Amino acid sequence: MLWLYRFAVGFIEAEFSGDVAEVILNICAKNGISLWNIKRKSEKIRCYITVTNFKTLPRIAKKSGIRVHILKRFGLPFFINRYKKRFGIPVGAVIFFCFLYFMSSFVWTVEVKGNKTVTEGEILTACEKTGIKEGVLKSKIDPQIAKQELLLELNRLAWAAVNIEGSIATVNVTEVKEKEEDNSVATNIKAAADGIITKIDVTSGNCVVKVGDTVAKGQLLVSGVIERENSTRFVHSSGSITAKTEREIKVSANFKRTVSQKTGKIKKRSVLSFFGIKIPLYLGSVNGSFESYTEKNDVTLLGKKLPISIQTKHFEITDENVVTISKDGILKELDSLLKAEAEKSNISVFEVKNREYEETEDGITLKVVISAQENIAEPEILLFNTGN
C-alpha cells in the first residue's frame, strides 16, 4: 500500500552533494521528511523522496550548502504529464472500457458441471438448440425456461440448472439413474433358447422344470403364480437356469475387397471461432478420400476460458485399393467373425460340434453348430385378464 501511495503522488531519485552531504539526513529527520533506499556514493548521497516532500526541501535546507540533482522520476503524475498531449491514449482507454462493458452483456463461455456418463459435447449441443451458446445476449436467456427446454432435449438428464455469473453460463446437471429391477411386479421366467437344463438356481417363484429336462424357446421355466390350499399368490420370479444349448451360426468373407489405406499425407484446415462466429483461415477444400478428426484449442486468460478458439481439422489422405486375402487369412477372419456372432448372444465359451466350409470364386462361407452352457432365463411380466 505504501508503494501504491508513493506511485500515485510521484517520487524521484535524488542525489545530494556538498561539504557535508549527511547534513540533509539530519534536516529531513528533524522536519519529518521520509527518505528511503539511502545509499552513499563517494561524497554524495542518493535516495528516494516523494514529490511533495521534495518541494519543501529548498525552504528547510536554505543556507545549508547542499546541492540537489534529480536522477530519475517515477509515478503517475510524471506519466500523465508525459502523455497529456497524446489524445489517442485516453480516447483508446475510453473505447477499450466501453468495449469491455458492451462485451460483458454477452455470454463468453458455457461450462458444464455434474455430468458423468452424458458427455460434455452432448450437453453443449443440446444447450445450443435451447439458445445457450457463446455470443448470445445474457438478456435473451431465461434460466427457468432454459433448464426446462434442456431437460426436454436430453431425456438422460434428471435435473438441470442454468446460472449466469459475469460472462460465464454454468450448466449444472444431474443424470438419470438406471432403474433398478422392480421386485413388486409379478413375473414368470421363460426359456430364451432351446436346450437341456443342467443347473437351476431359483430364488423366487415356482420352478416347473428340473435338471435334465429338454426345453424349447419360450417355454415356461418358473411361474410367478404360487397356489396354496386356500390362496393364490403372485410373485416376482428371479434366478438363473443354465442349459446346454446348440445353435447354428453362418458367417462368410470374400477374397477380394476394397480397403482404405493411409498415404501419410495430412492436410490441415483451421477455423477461428469468435463468439460462435466461425472465420475460415484457409482457402480451397480437401477432395478425395480421407479420414479426419478435429482439434480444438481454447484461448484462456488467467485460467478463464475466453470465447475465442481455433479449431483445426486434420485430413489424413487415404487411397482406395483392391486387395486379395489369402485362404489362410480368410479362415482366420471367419474364426473371428464366429466369435463375434457368439458374443452377440452373450456366449463367450462354446464348443464347435460341426463345421462346414463352402468355397466359391468370391469367398468362403463357414457354417457351424456350437454347443454352450448359458443362462436361458428370460423374465416375462405376468398379464392379468380383468375382463368379465
Stockholm file with secondary structure:
# STOCKHOLM 1.0

chainA/1-388         MLWLYRFAVGFIEAEFSGDVAEVILNICAKNGISLWNIKRKSEKIRCYITVTNFKTLPRIAKKSGIRVHILKRFGLPFFINRYKKRFGIPVGAVIFFCFLYFMSSFVWTVEVKGNKTVTEGEILTACEKTGIKEGVLKSKIDPQIAKQELLLELNRLAWAAVNIEGSIATVNVTEVKEKEEDNSVATNIKAAADGIITKIDVTSGNCVVKVGDTVAKGQLLVSGVIERENSTRFVHSSGSITAKTEREIKVSANFKRTVSQKTGKIKKRSVLSFFGIKIPLYLGSVNGSFESYTEKNDVTLLGKKLPISIQTKHFEITDENVVTISKDGILKELDSLLKAEAEKSNISVFEVKNREYEETEDGITLKVVISAQENIAEPEILLFNTGN
#=GR chainA/1-388 SS CHHHHHHHHCEEEEEEESTTTTHHHHHHHHTTCCCEEEEEETTEEEEEEEHHHHHHHHHHTTTSCCEEEEEEEESHHHHHHHHTTCTHHHHHHHHHHHHHHHHTTBCCEEEEESCSSSCHHHHHHHHHHTTCCTTCBGGGCCHHHHHHHHHHHCTTEEEEEEEEETTEEEEEEEECCCCCCCTTSCEEEEESSCEEEEEEEEEESEECCCTTCEECTTCEEEESEEECSSCEEECBCEEEEEEEEEEEEEEEEESEEEEEEEEEEEEEEEEEEETTEEEECCCSCCCSSEEEEEEEEEEEETTEEEEEEEEEEEEEEEEEEEEECCHHHHHHHHHHHHHHHHHHTTCCSCEEEEEEEEECSSEEEEEEEEEEEEECEEEEECCCCCCC
#=GC SS_cons         CHHHHHHHHCEEEEEEESTTTTHHHHHHHHTTCCCEEEEEETTEEEEEEEHHHHHHHHHHTTTSCCEEEEEEEESHHHHHHHHTTCTHHHHHHHHHHHHHHHHTTBCCEEEEESCSSSCHHHHHHHHHHTTCCTTCBGGGCCHHHHHHHHHHHCTTEEEEEEEEETTEEEEEEEECCCCCCCTTSCEEEEESSCEEEEEEEEEESEECCCTTCEECTTCEEEESEEECSSCEEECBCEEEEEEEEEEEEEEEEESEEEEEEEEEEEEEEEEEEETTEEEECCCSCCCSSEEEEEEEEEEEETTEEEEEEEEEEEEEEEEEEEEECCHHHHHHHHHHHHHHHHHHTTCCSCEEEEEEEEECSSEEEEEEEEEEEEECEEEEECCCCCCC
//
